[in-house]
């Protein structure tokens, strides 16, 4: 089975610190494990994003926060864009 590589943007790294301090780290790690196996796996449901994040997908971490990512098929990589709310 092929595993996908996860790459984190600077913003995602900052967001990860916020997540850890708000007790959501475990939930995010569960999502990372799913993305490493198959970024298209459903459930949990994924949403296709529009606007600034067009071409990216998101999954809920909780009611307020989401994990936003892009799938780079050629490199078998998943680029983690955001791990916090992106409506701010």
N, C-alpha and C positions, 0 to 999 in steps of 0.2 A: 504494500500500500504506500502510495506517495504522500508524504506530508508536505504541507505548505509552509513556507518561511514567513514569519511575521516580522514586518519592519514598522518601526514607530516613528512618527514625525516628532519634531521638537514639541509641538503643541500637545500631542498625545502623551509624551513623557511628563509634561507639566500636569496634564489632567490626571495621570496615574497617581501622582502624589496626593492630589485632592481626593481621589477615589479611596485611597488607602486610609486617609484620615477620616473619611465619612463612613467607613465600615462596609464599603461595597467591593472591596478587593476580591473576595471569594467569588462573587457573582461574575465579575469581569474575567477572572481566571477561567471560569467555566466556559464563557464565550470564547476566550482565546483557544482553549482546547478544541472546541467545535471548529473554529476557523482553521486550525492547523490540520484537522482531518479533512474537512470539506466546507469551503466557504459558502456553498450553495445549500447546505443541509437545512431542511425545515422539518419539524420545529427545532428551535424557536423560530418564529416568523421573521423574515427579513423584508425590509422596505427599500425600494429603489428611490434614491433621492433626486431632487430637482434643484434648479437654481444654482447657487454657488457650488453646491456639492453634487452637481449633475454627474452621473456616471458612477457615483458611489452608492453604497448600501448602508443600512443601519439596522441594528438590533437593540432592543431595549435592555438596559442594565436594570432600571427600575422605572417607575412612572415618569420621573423627571429626566433621567439621564440615559443617554444612548451611546452605543459604540458605533462610530461611523468609519467605514473602511472602503478601500478600492481593491478589486481583484486584478492582479497582473498575471494573466493566463500564461504568457510566454515564459515568465520567470518562475512560475509556480509560487508566487509570492502574494501576500496580503499586506497592503499598506494600511496601518491603523492611523486614521486621521484625527479622530477626536474620541475622548472617553468621558465627556461631560456634556452638559446640555449645550447645543449649538444655536440656541435661539437668542442668546444674549447679545 
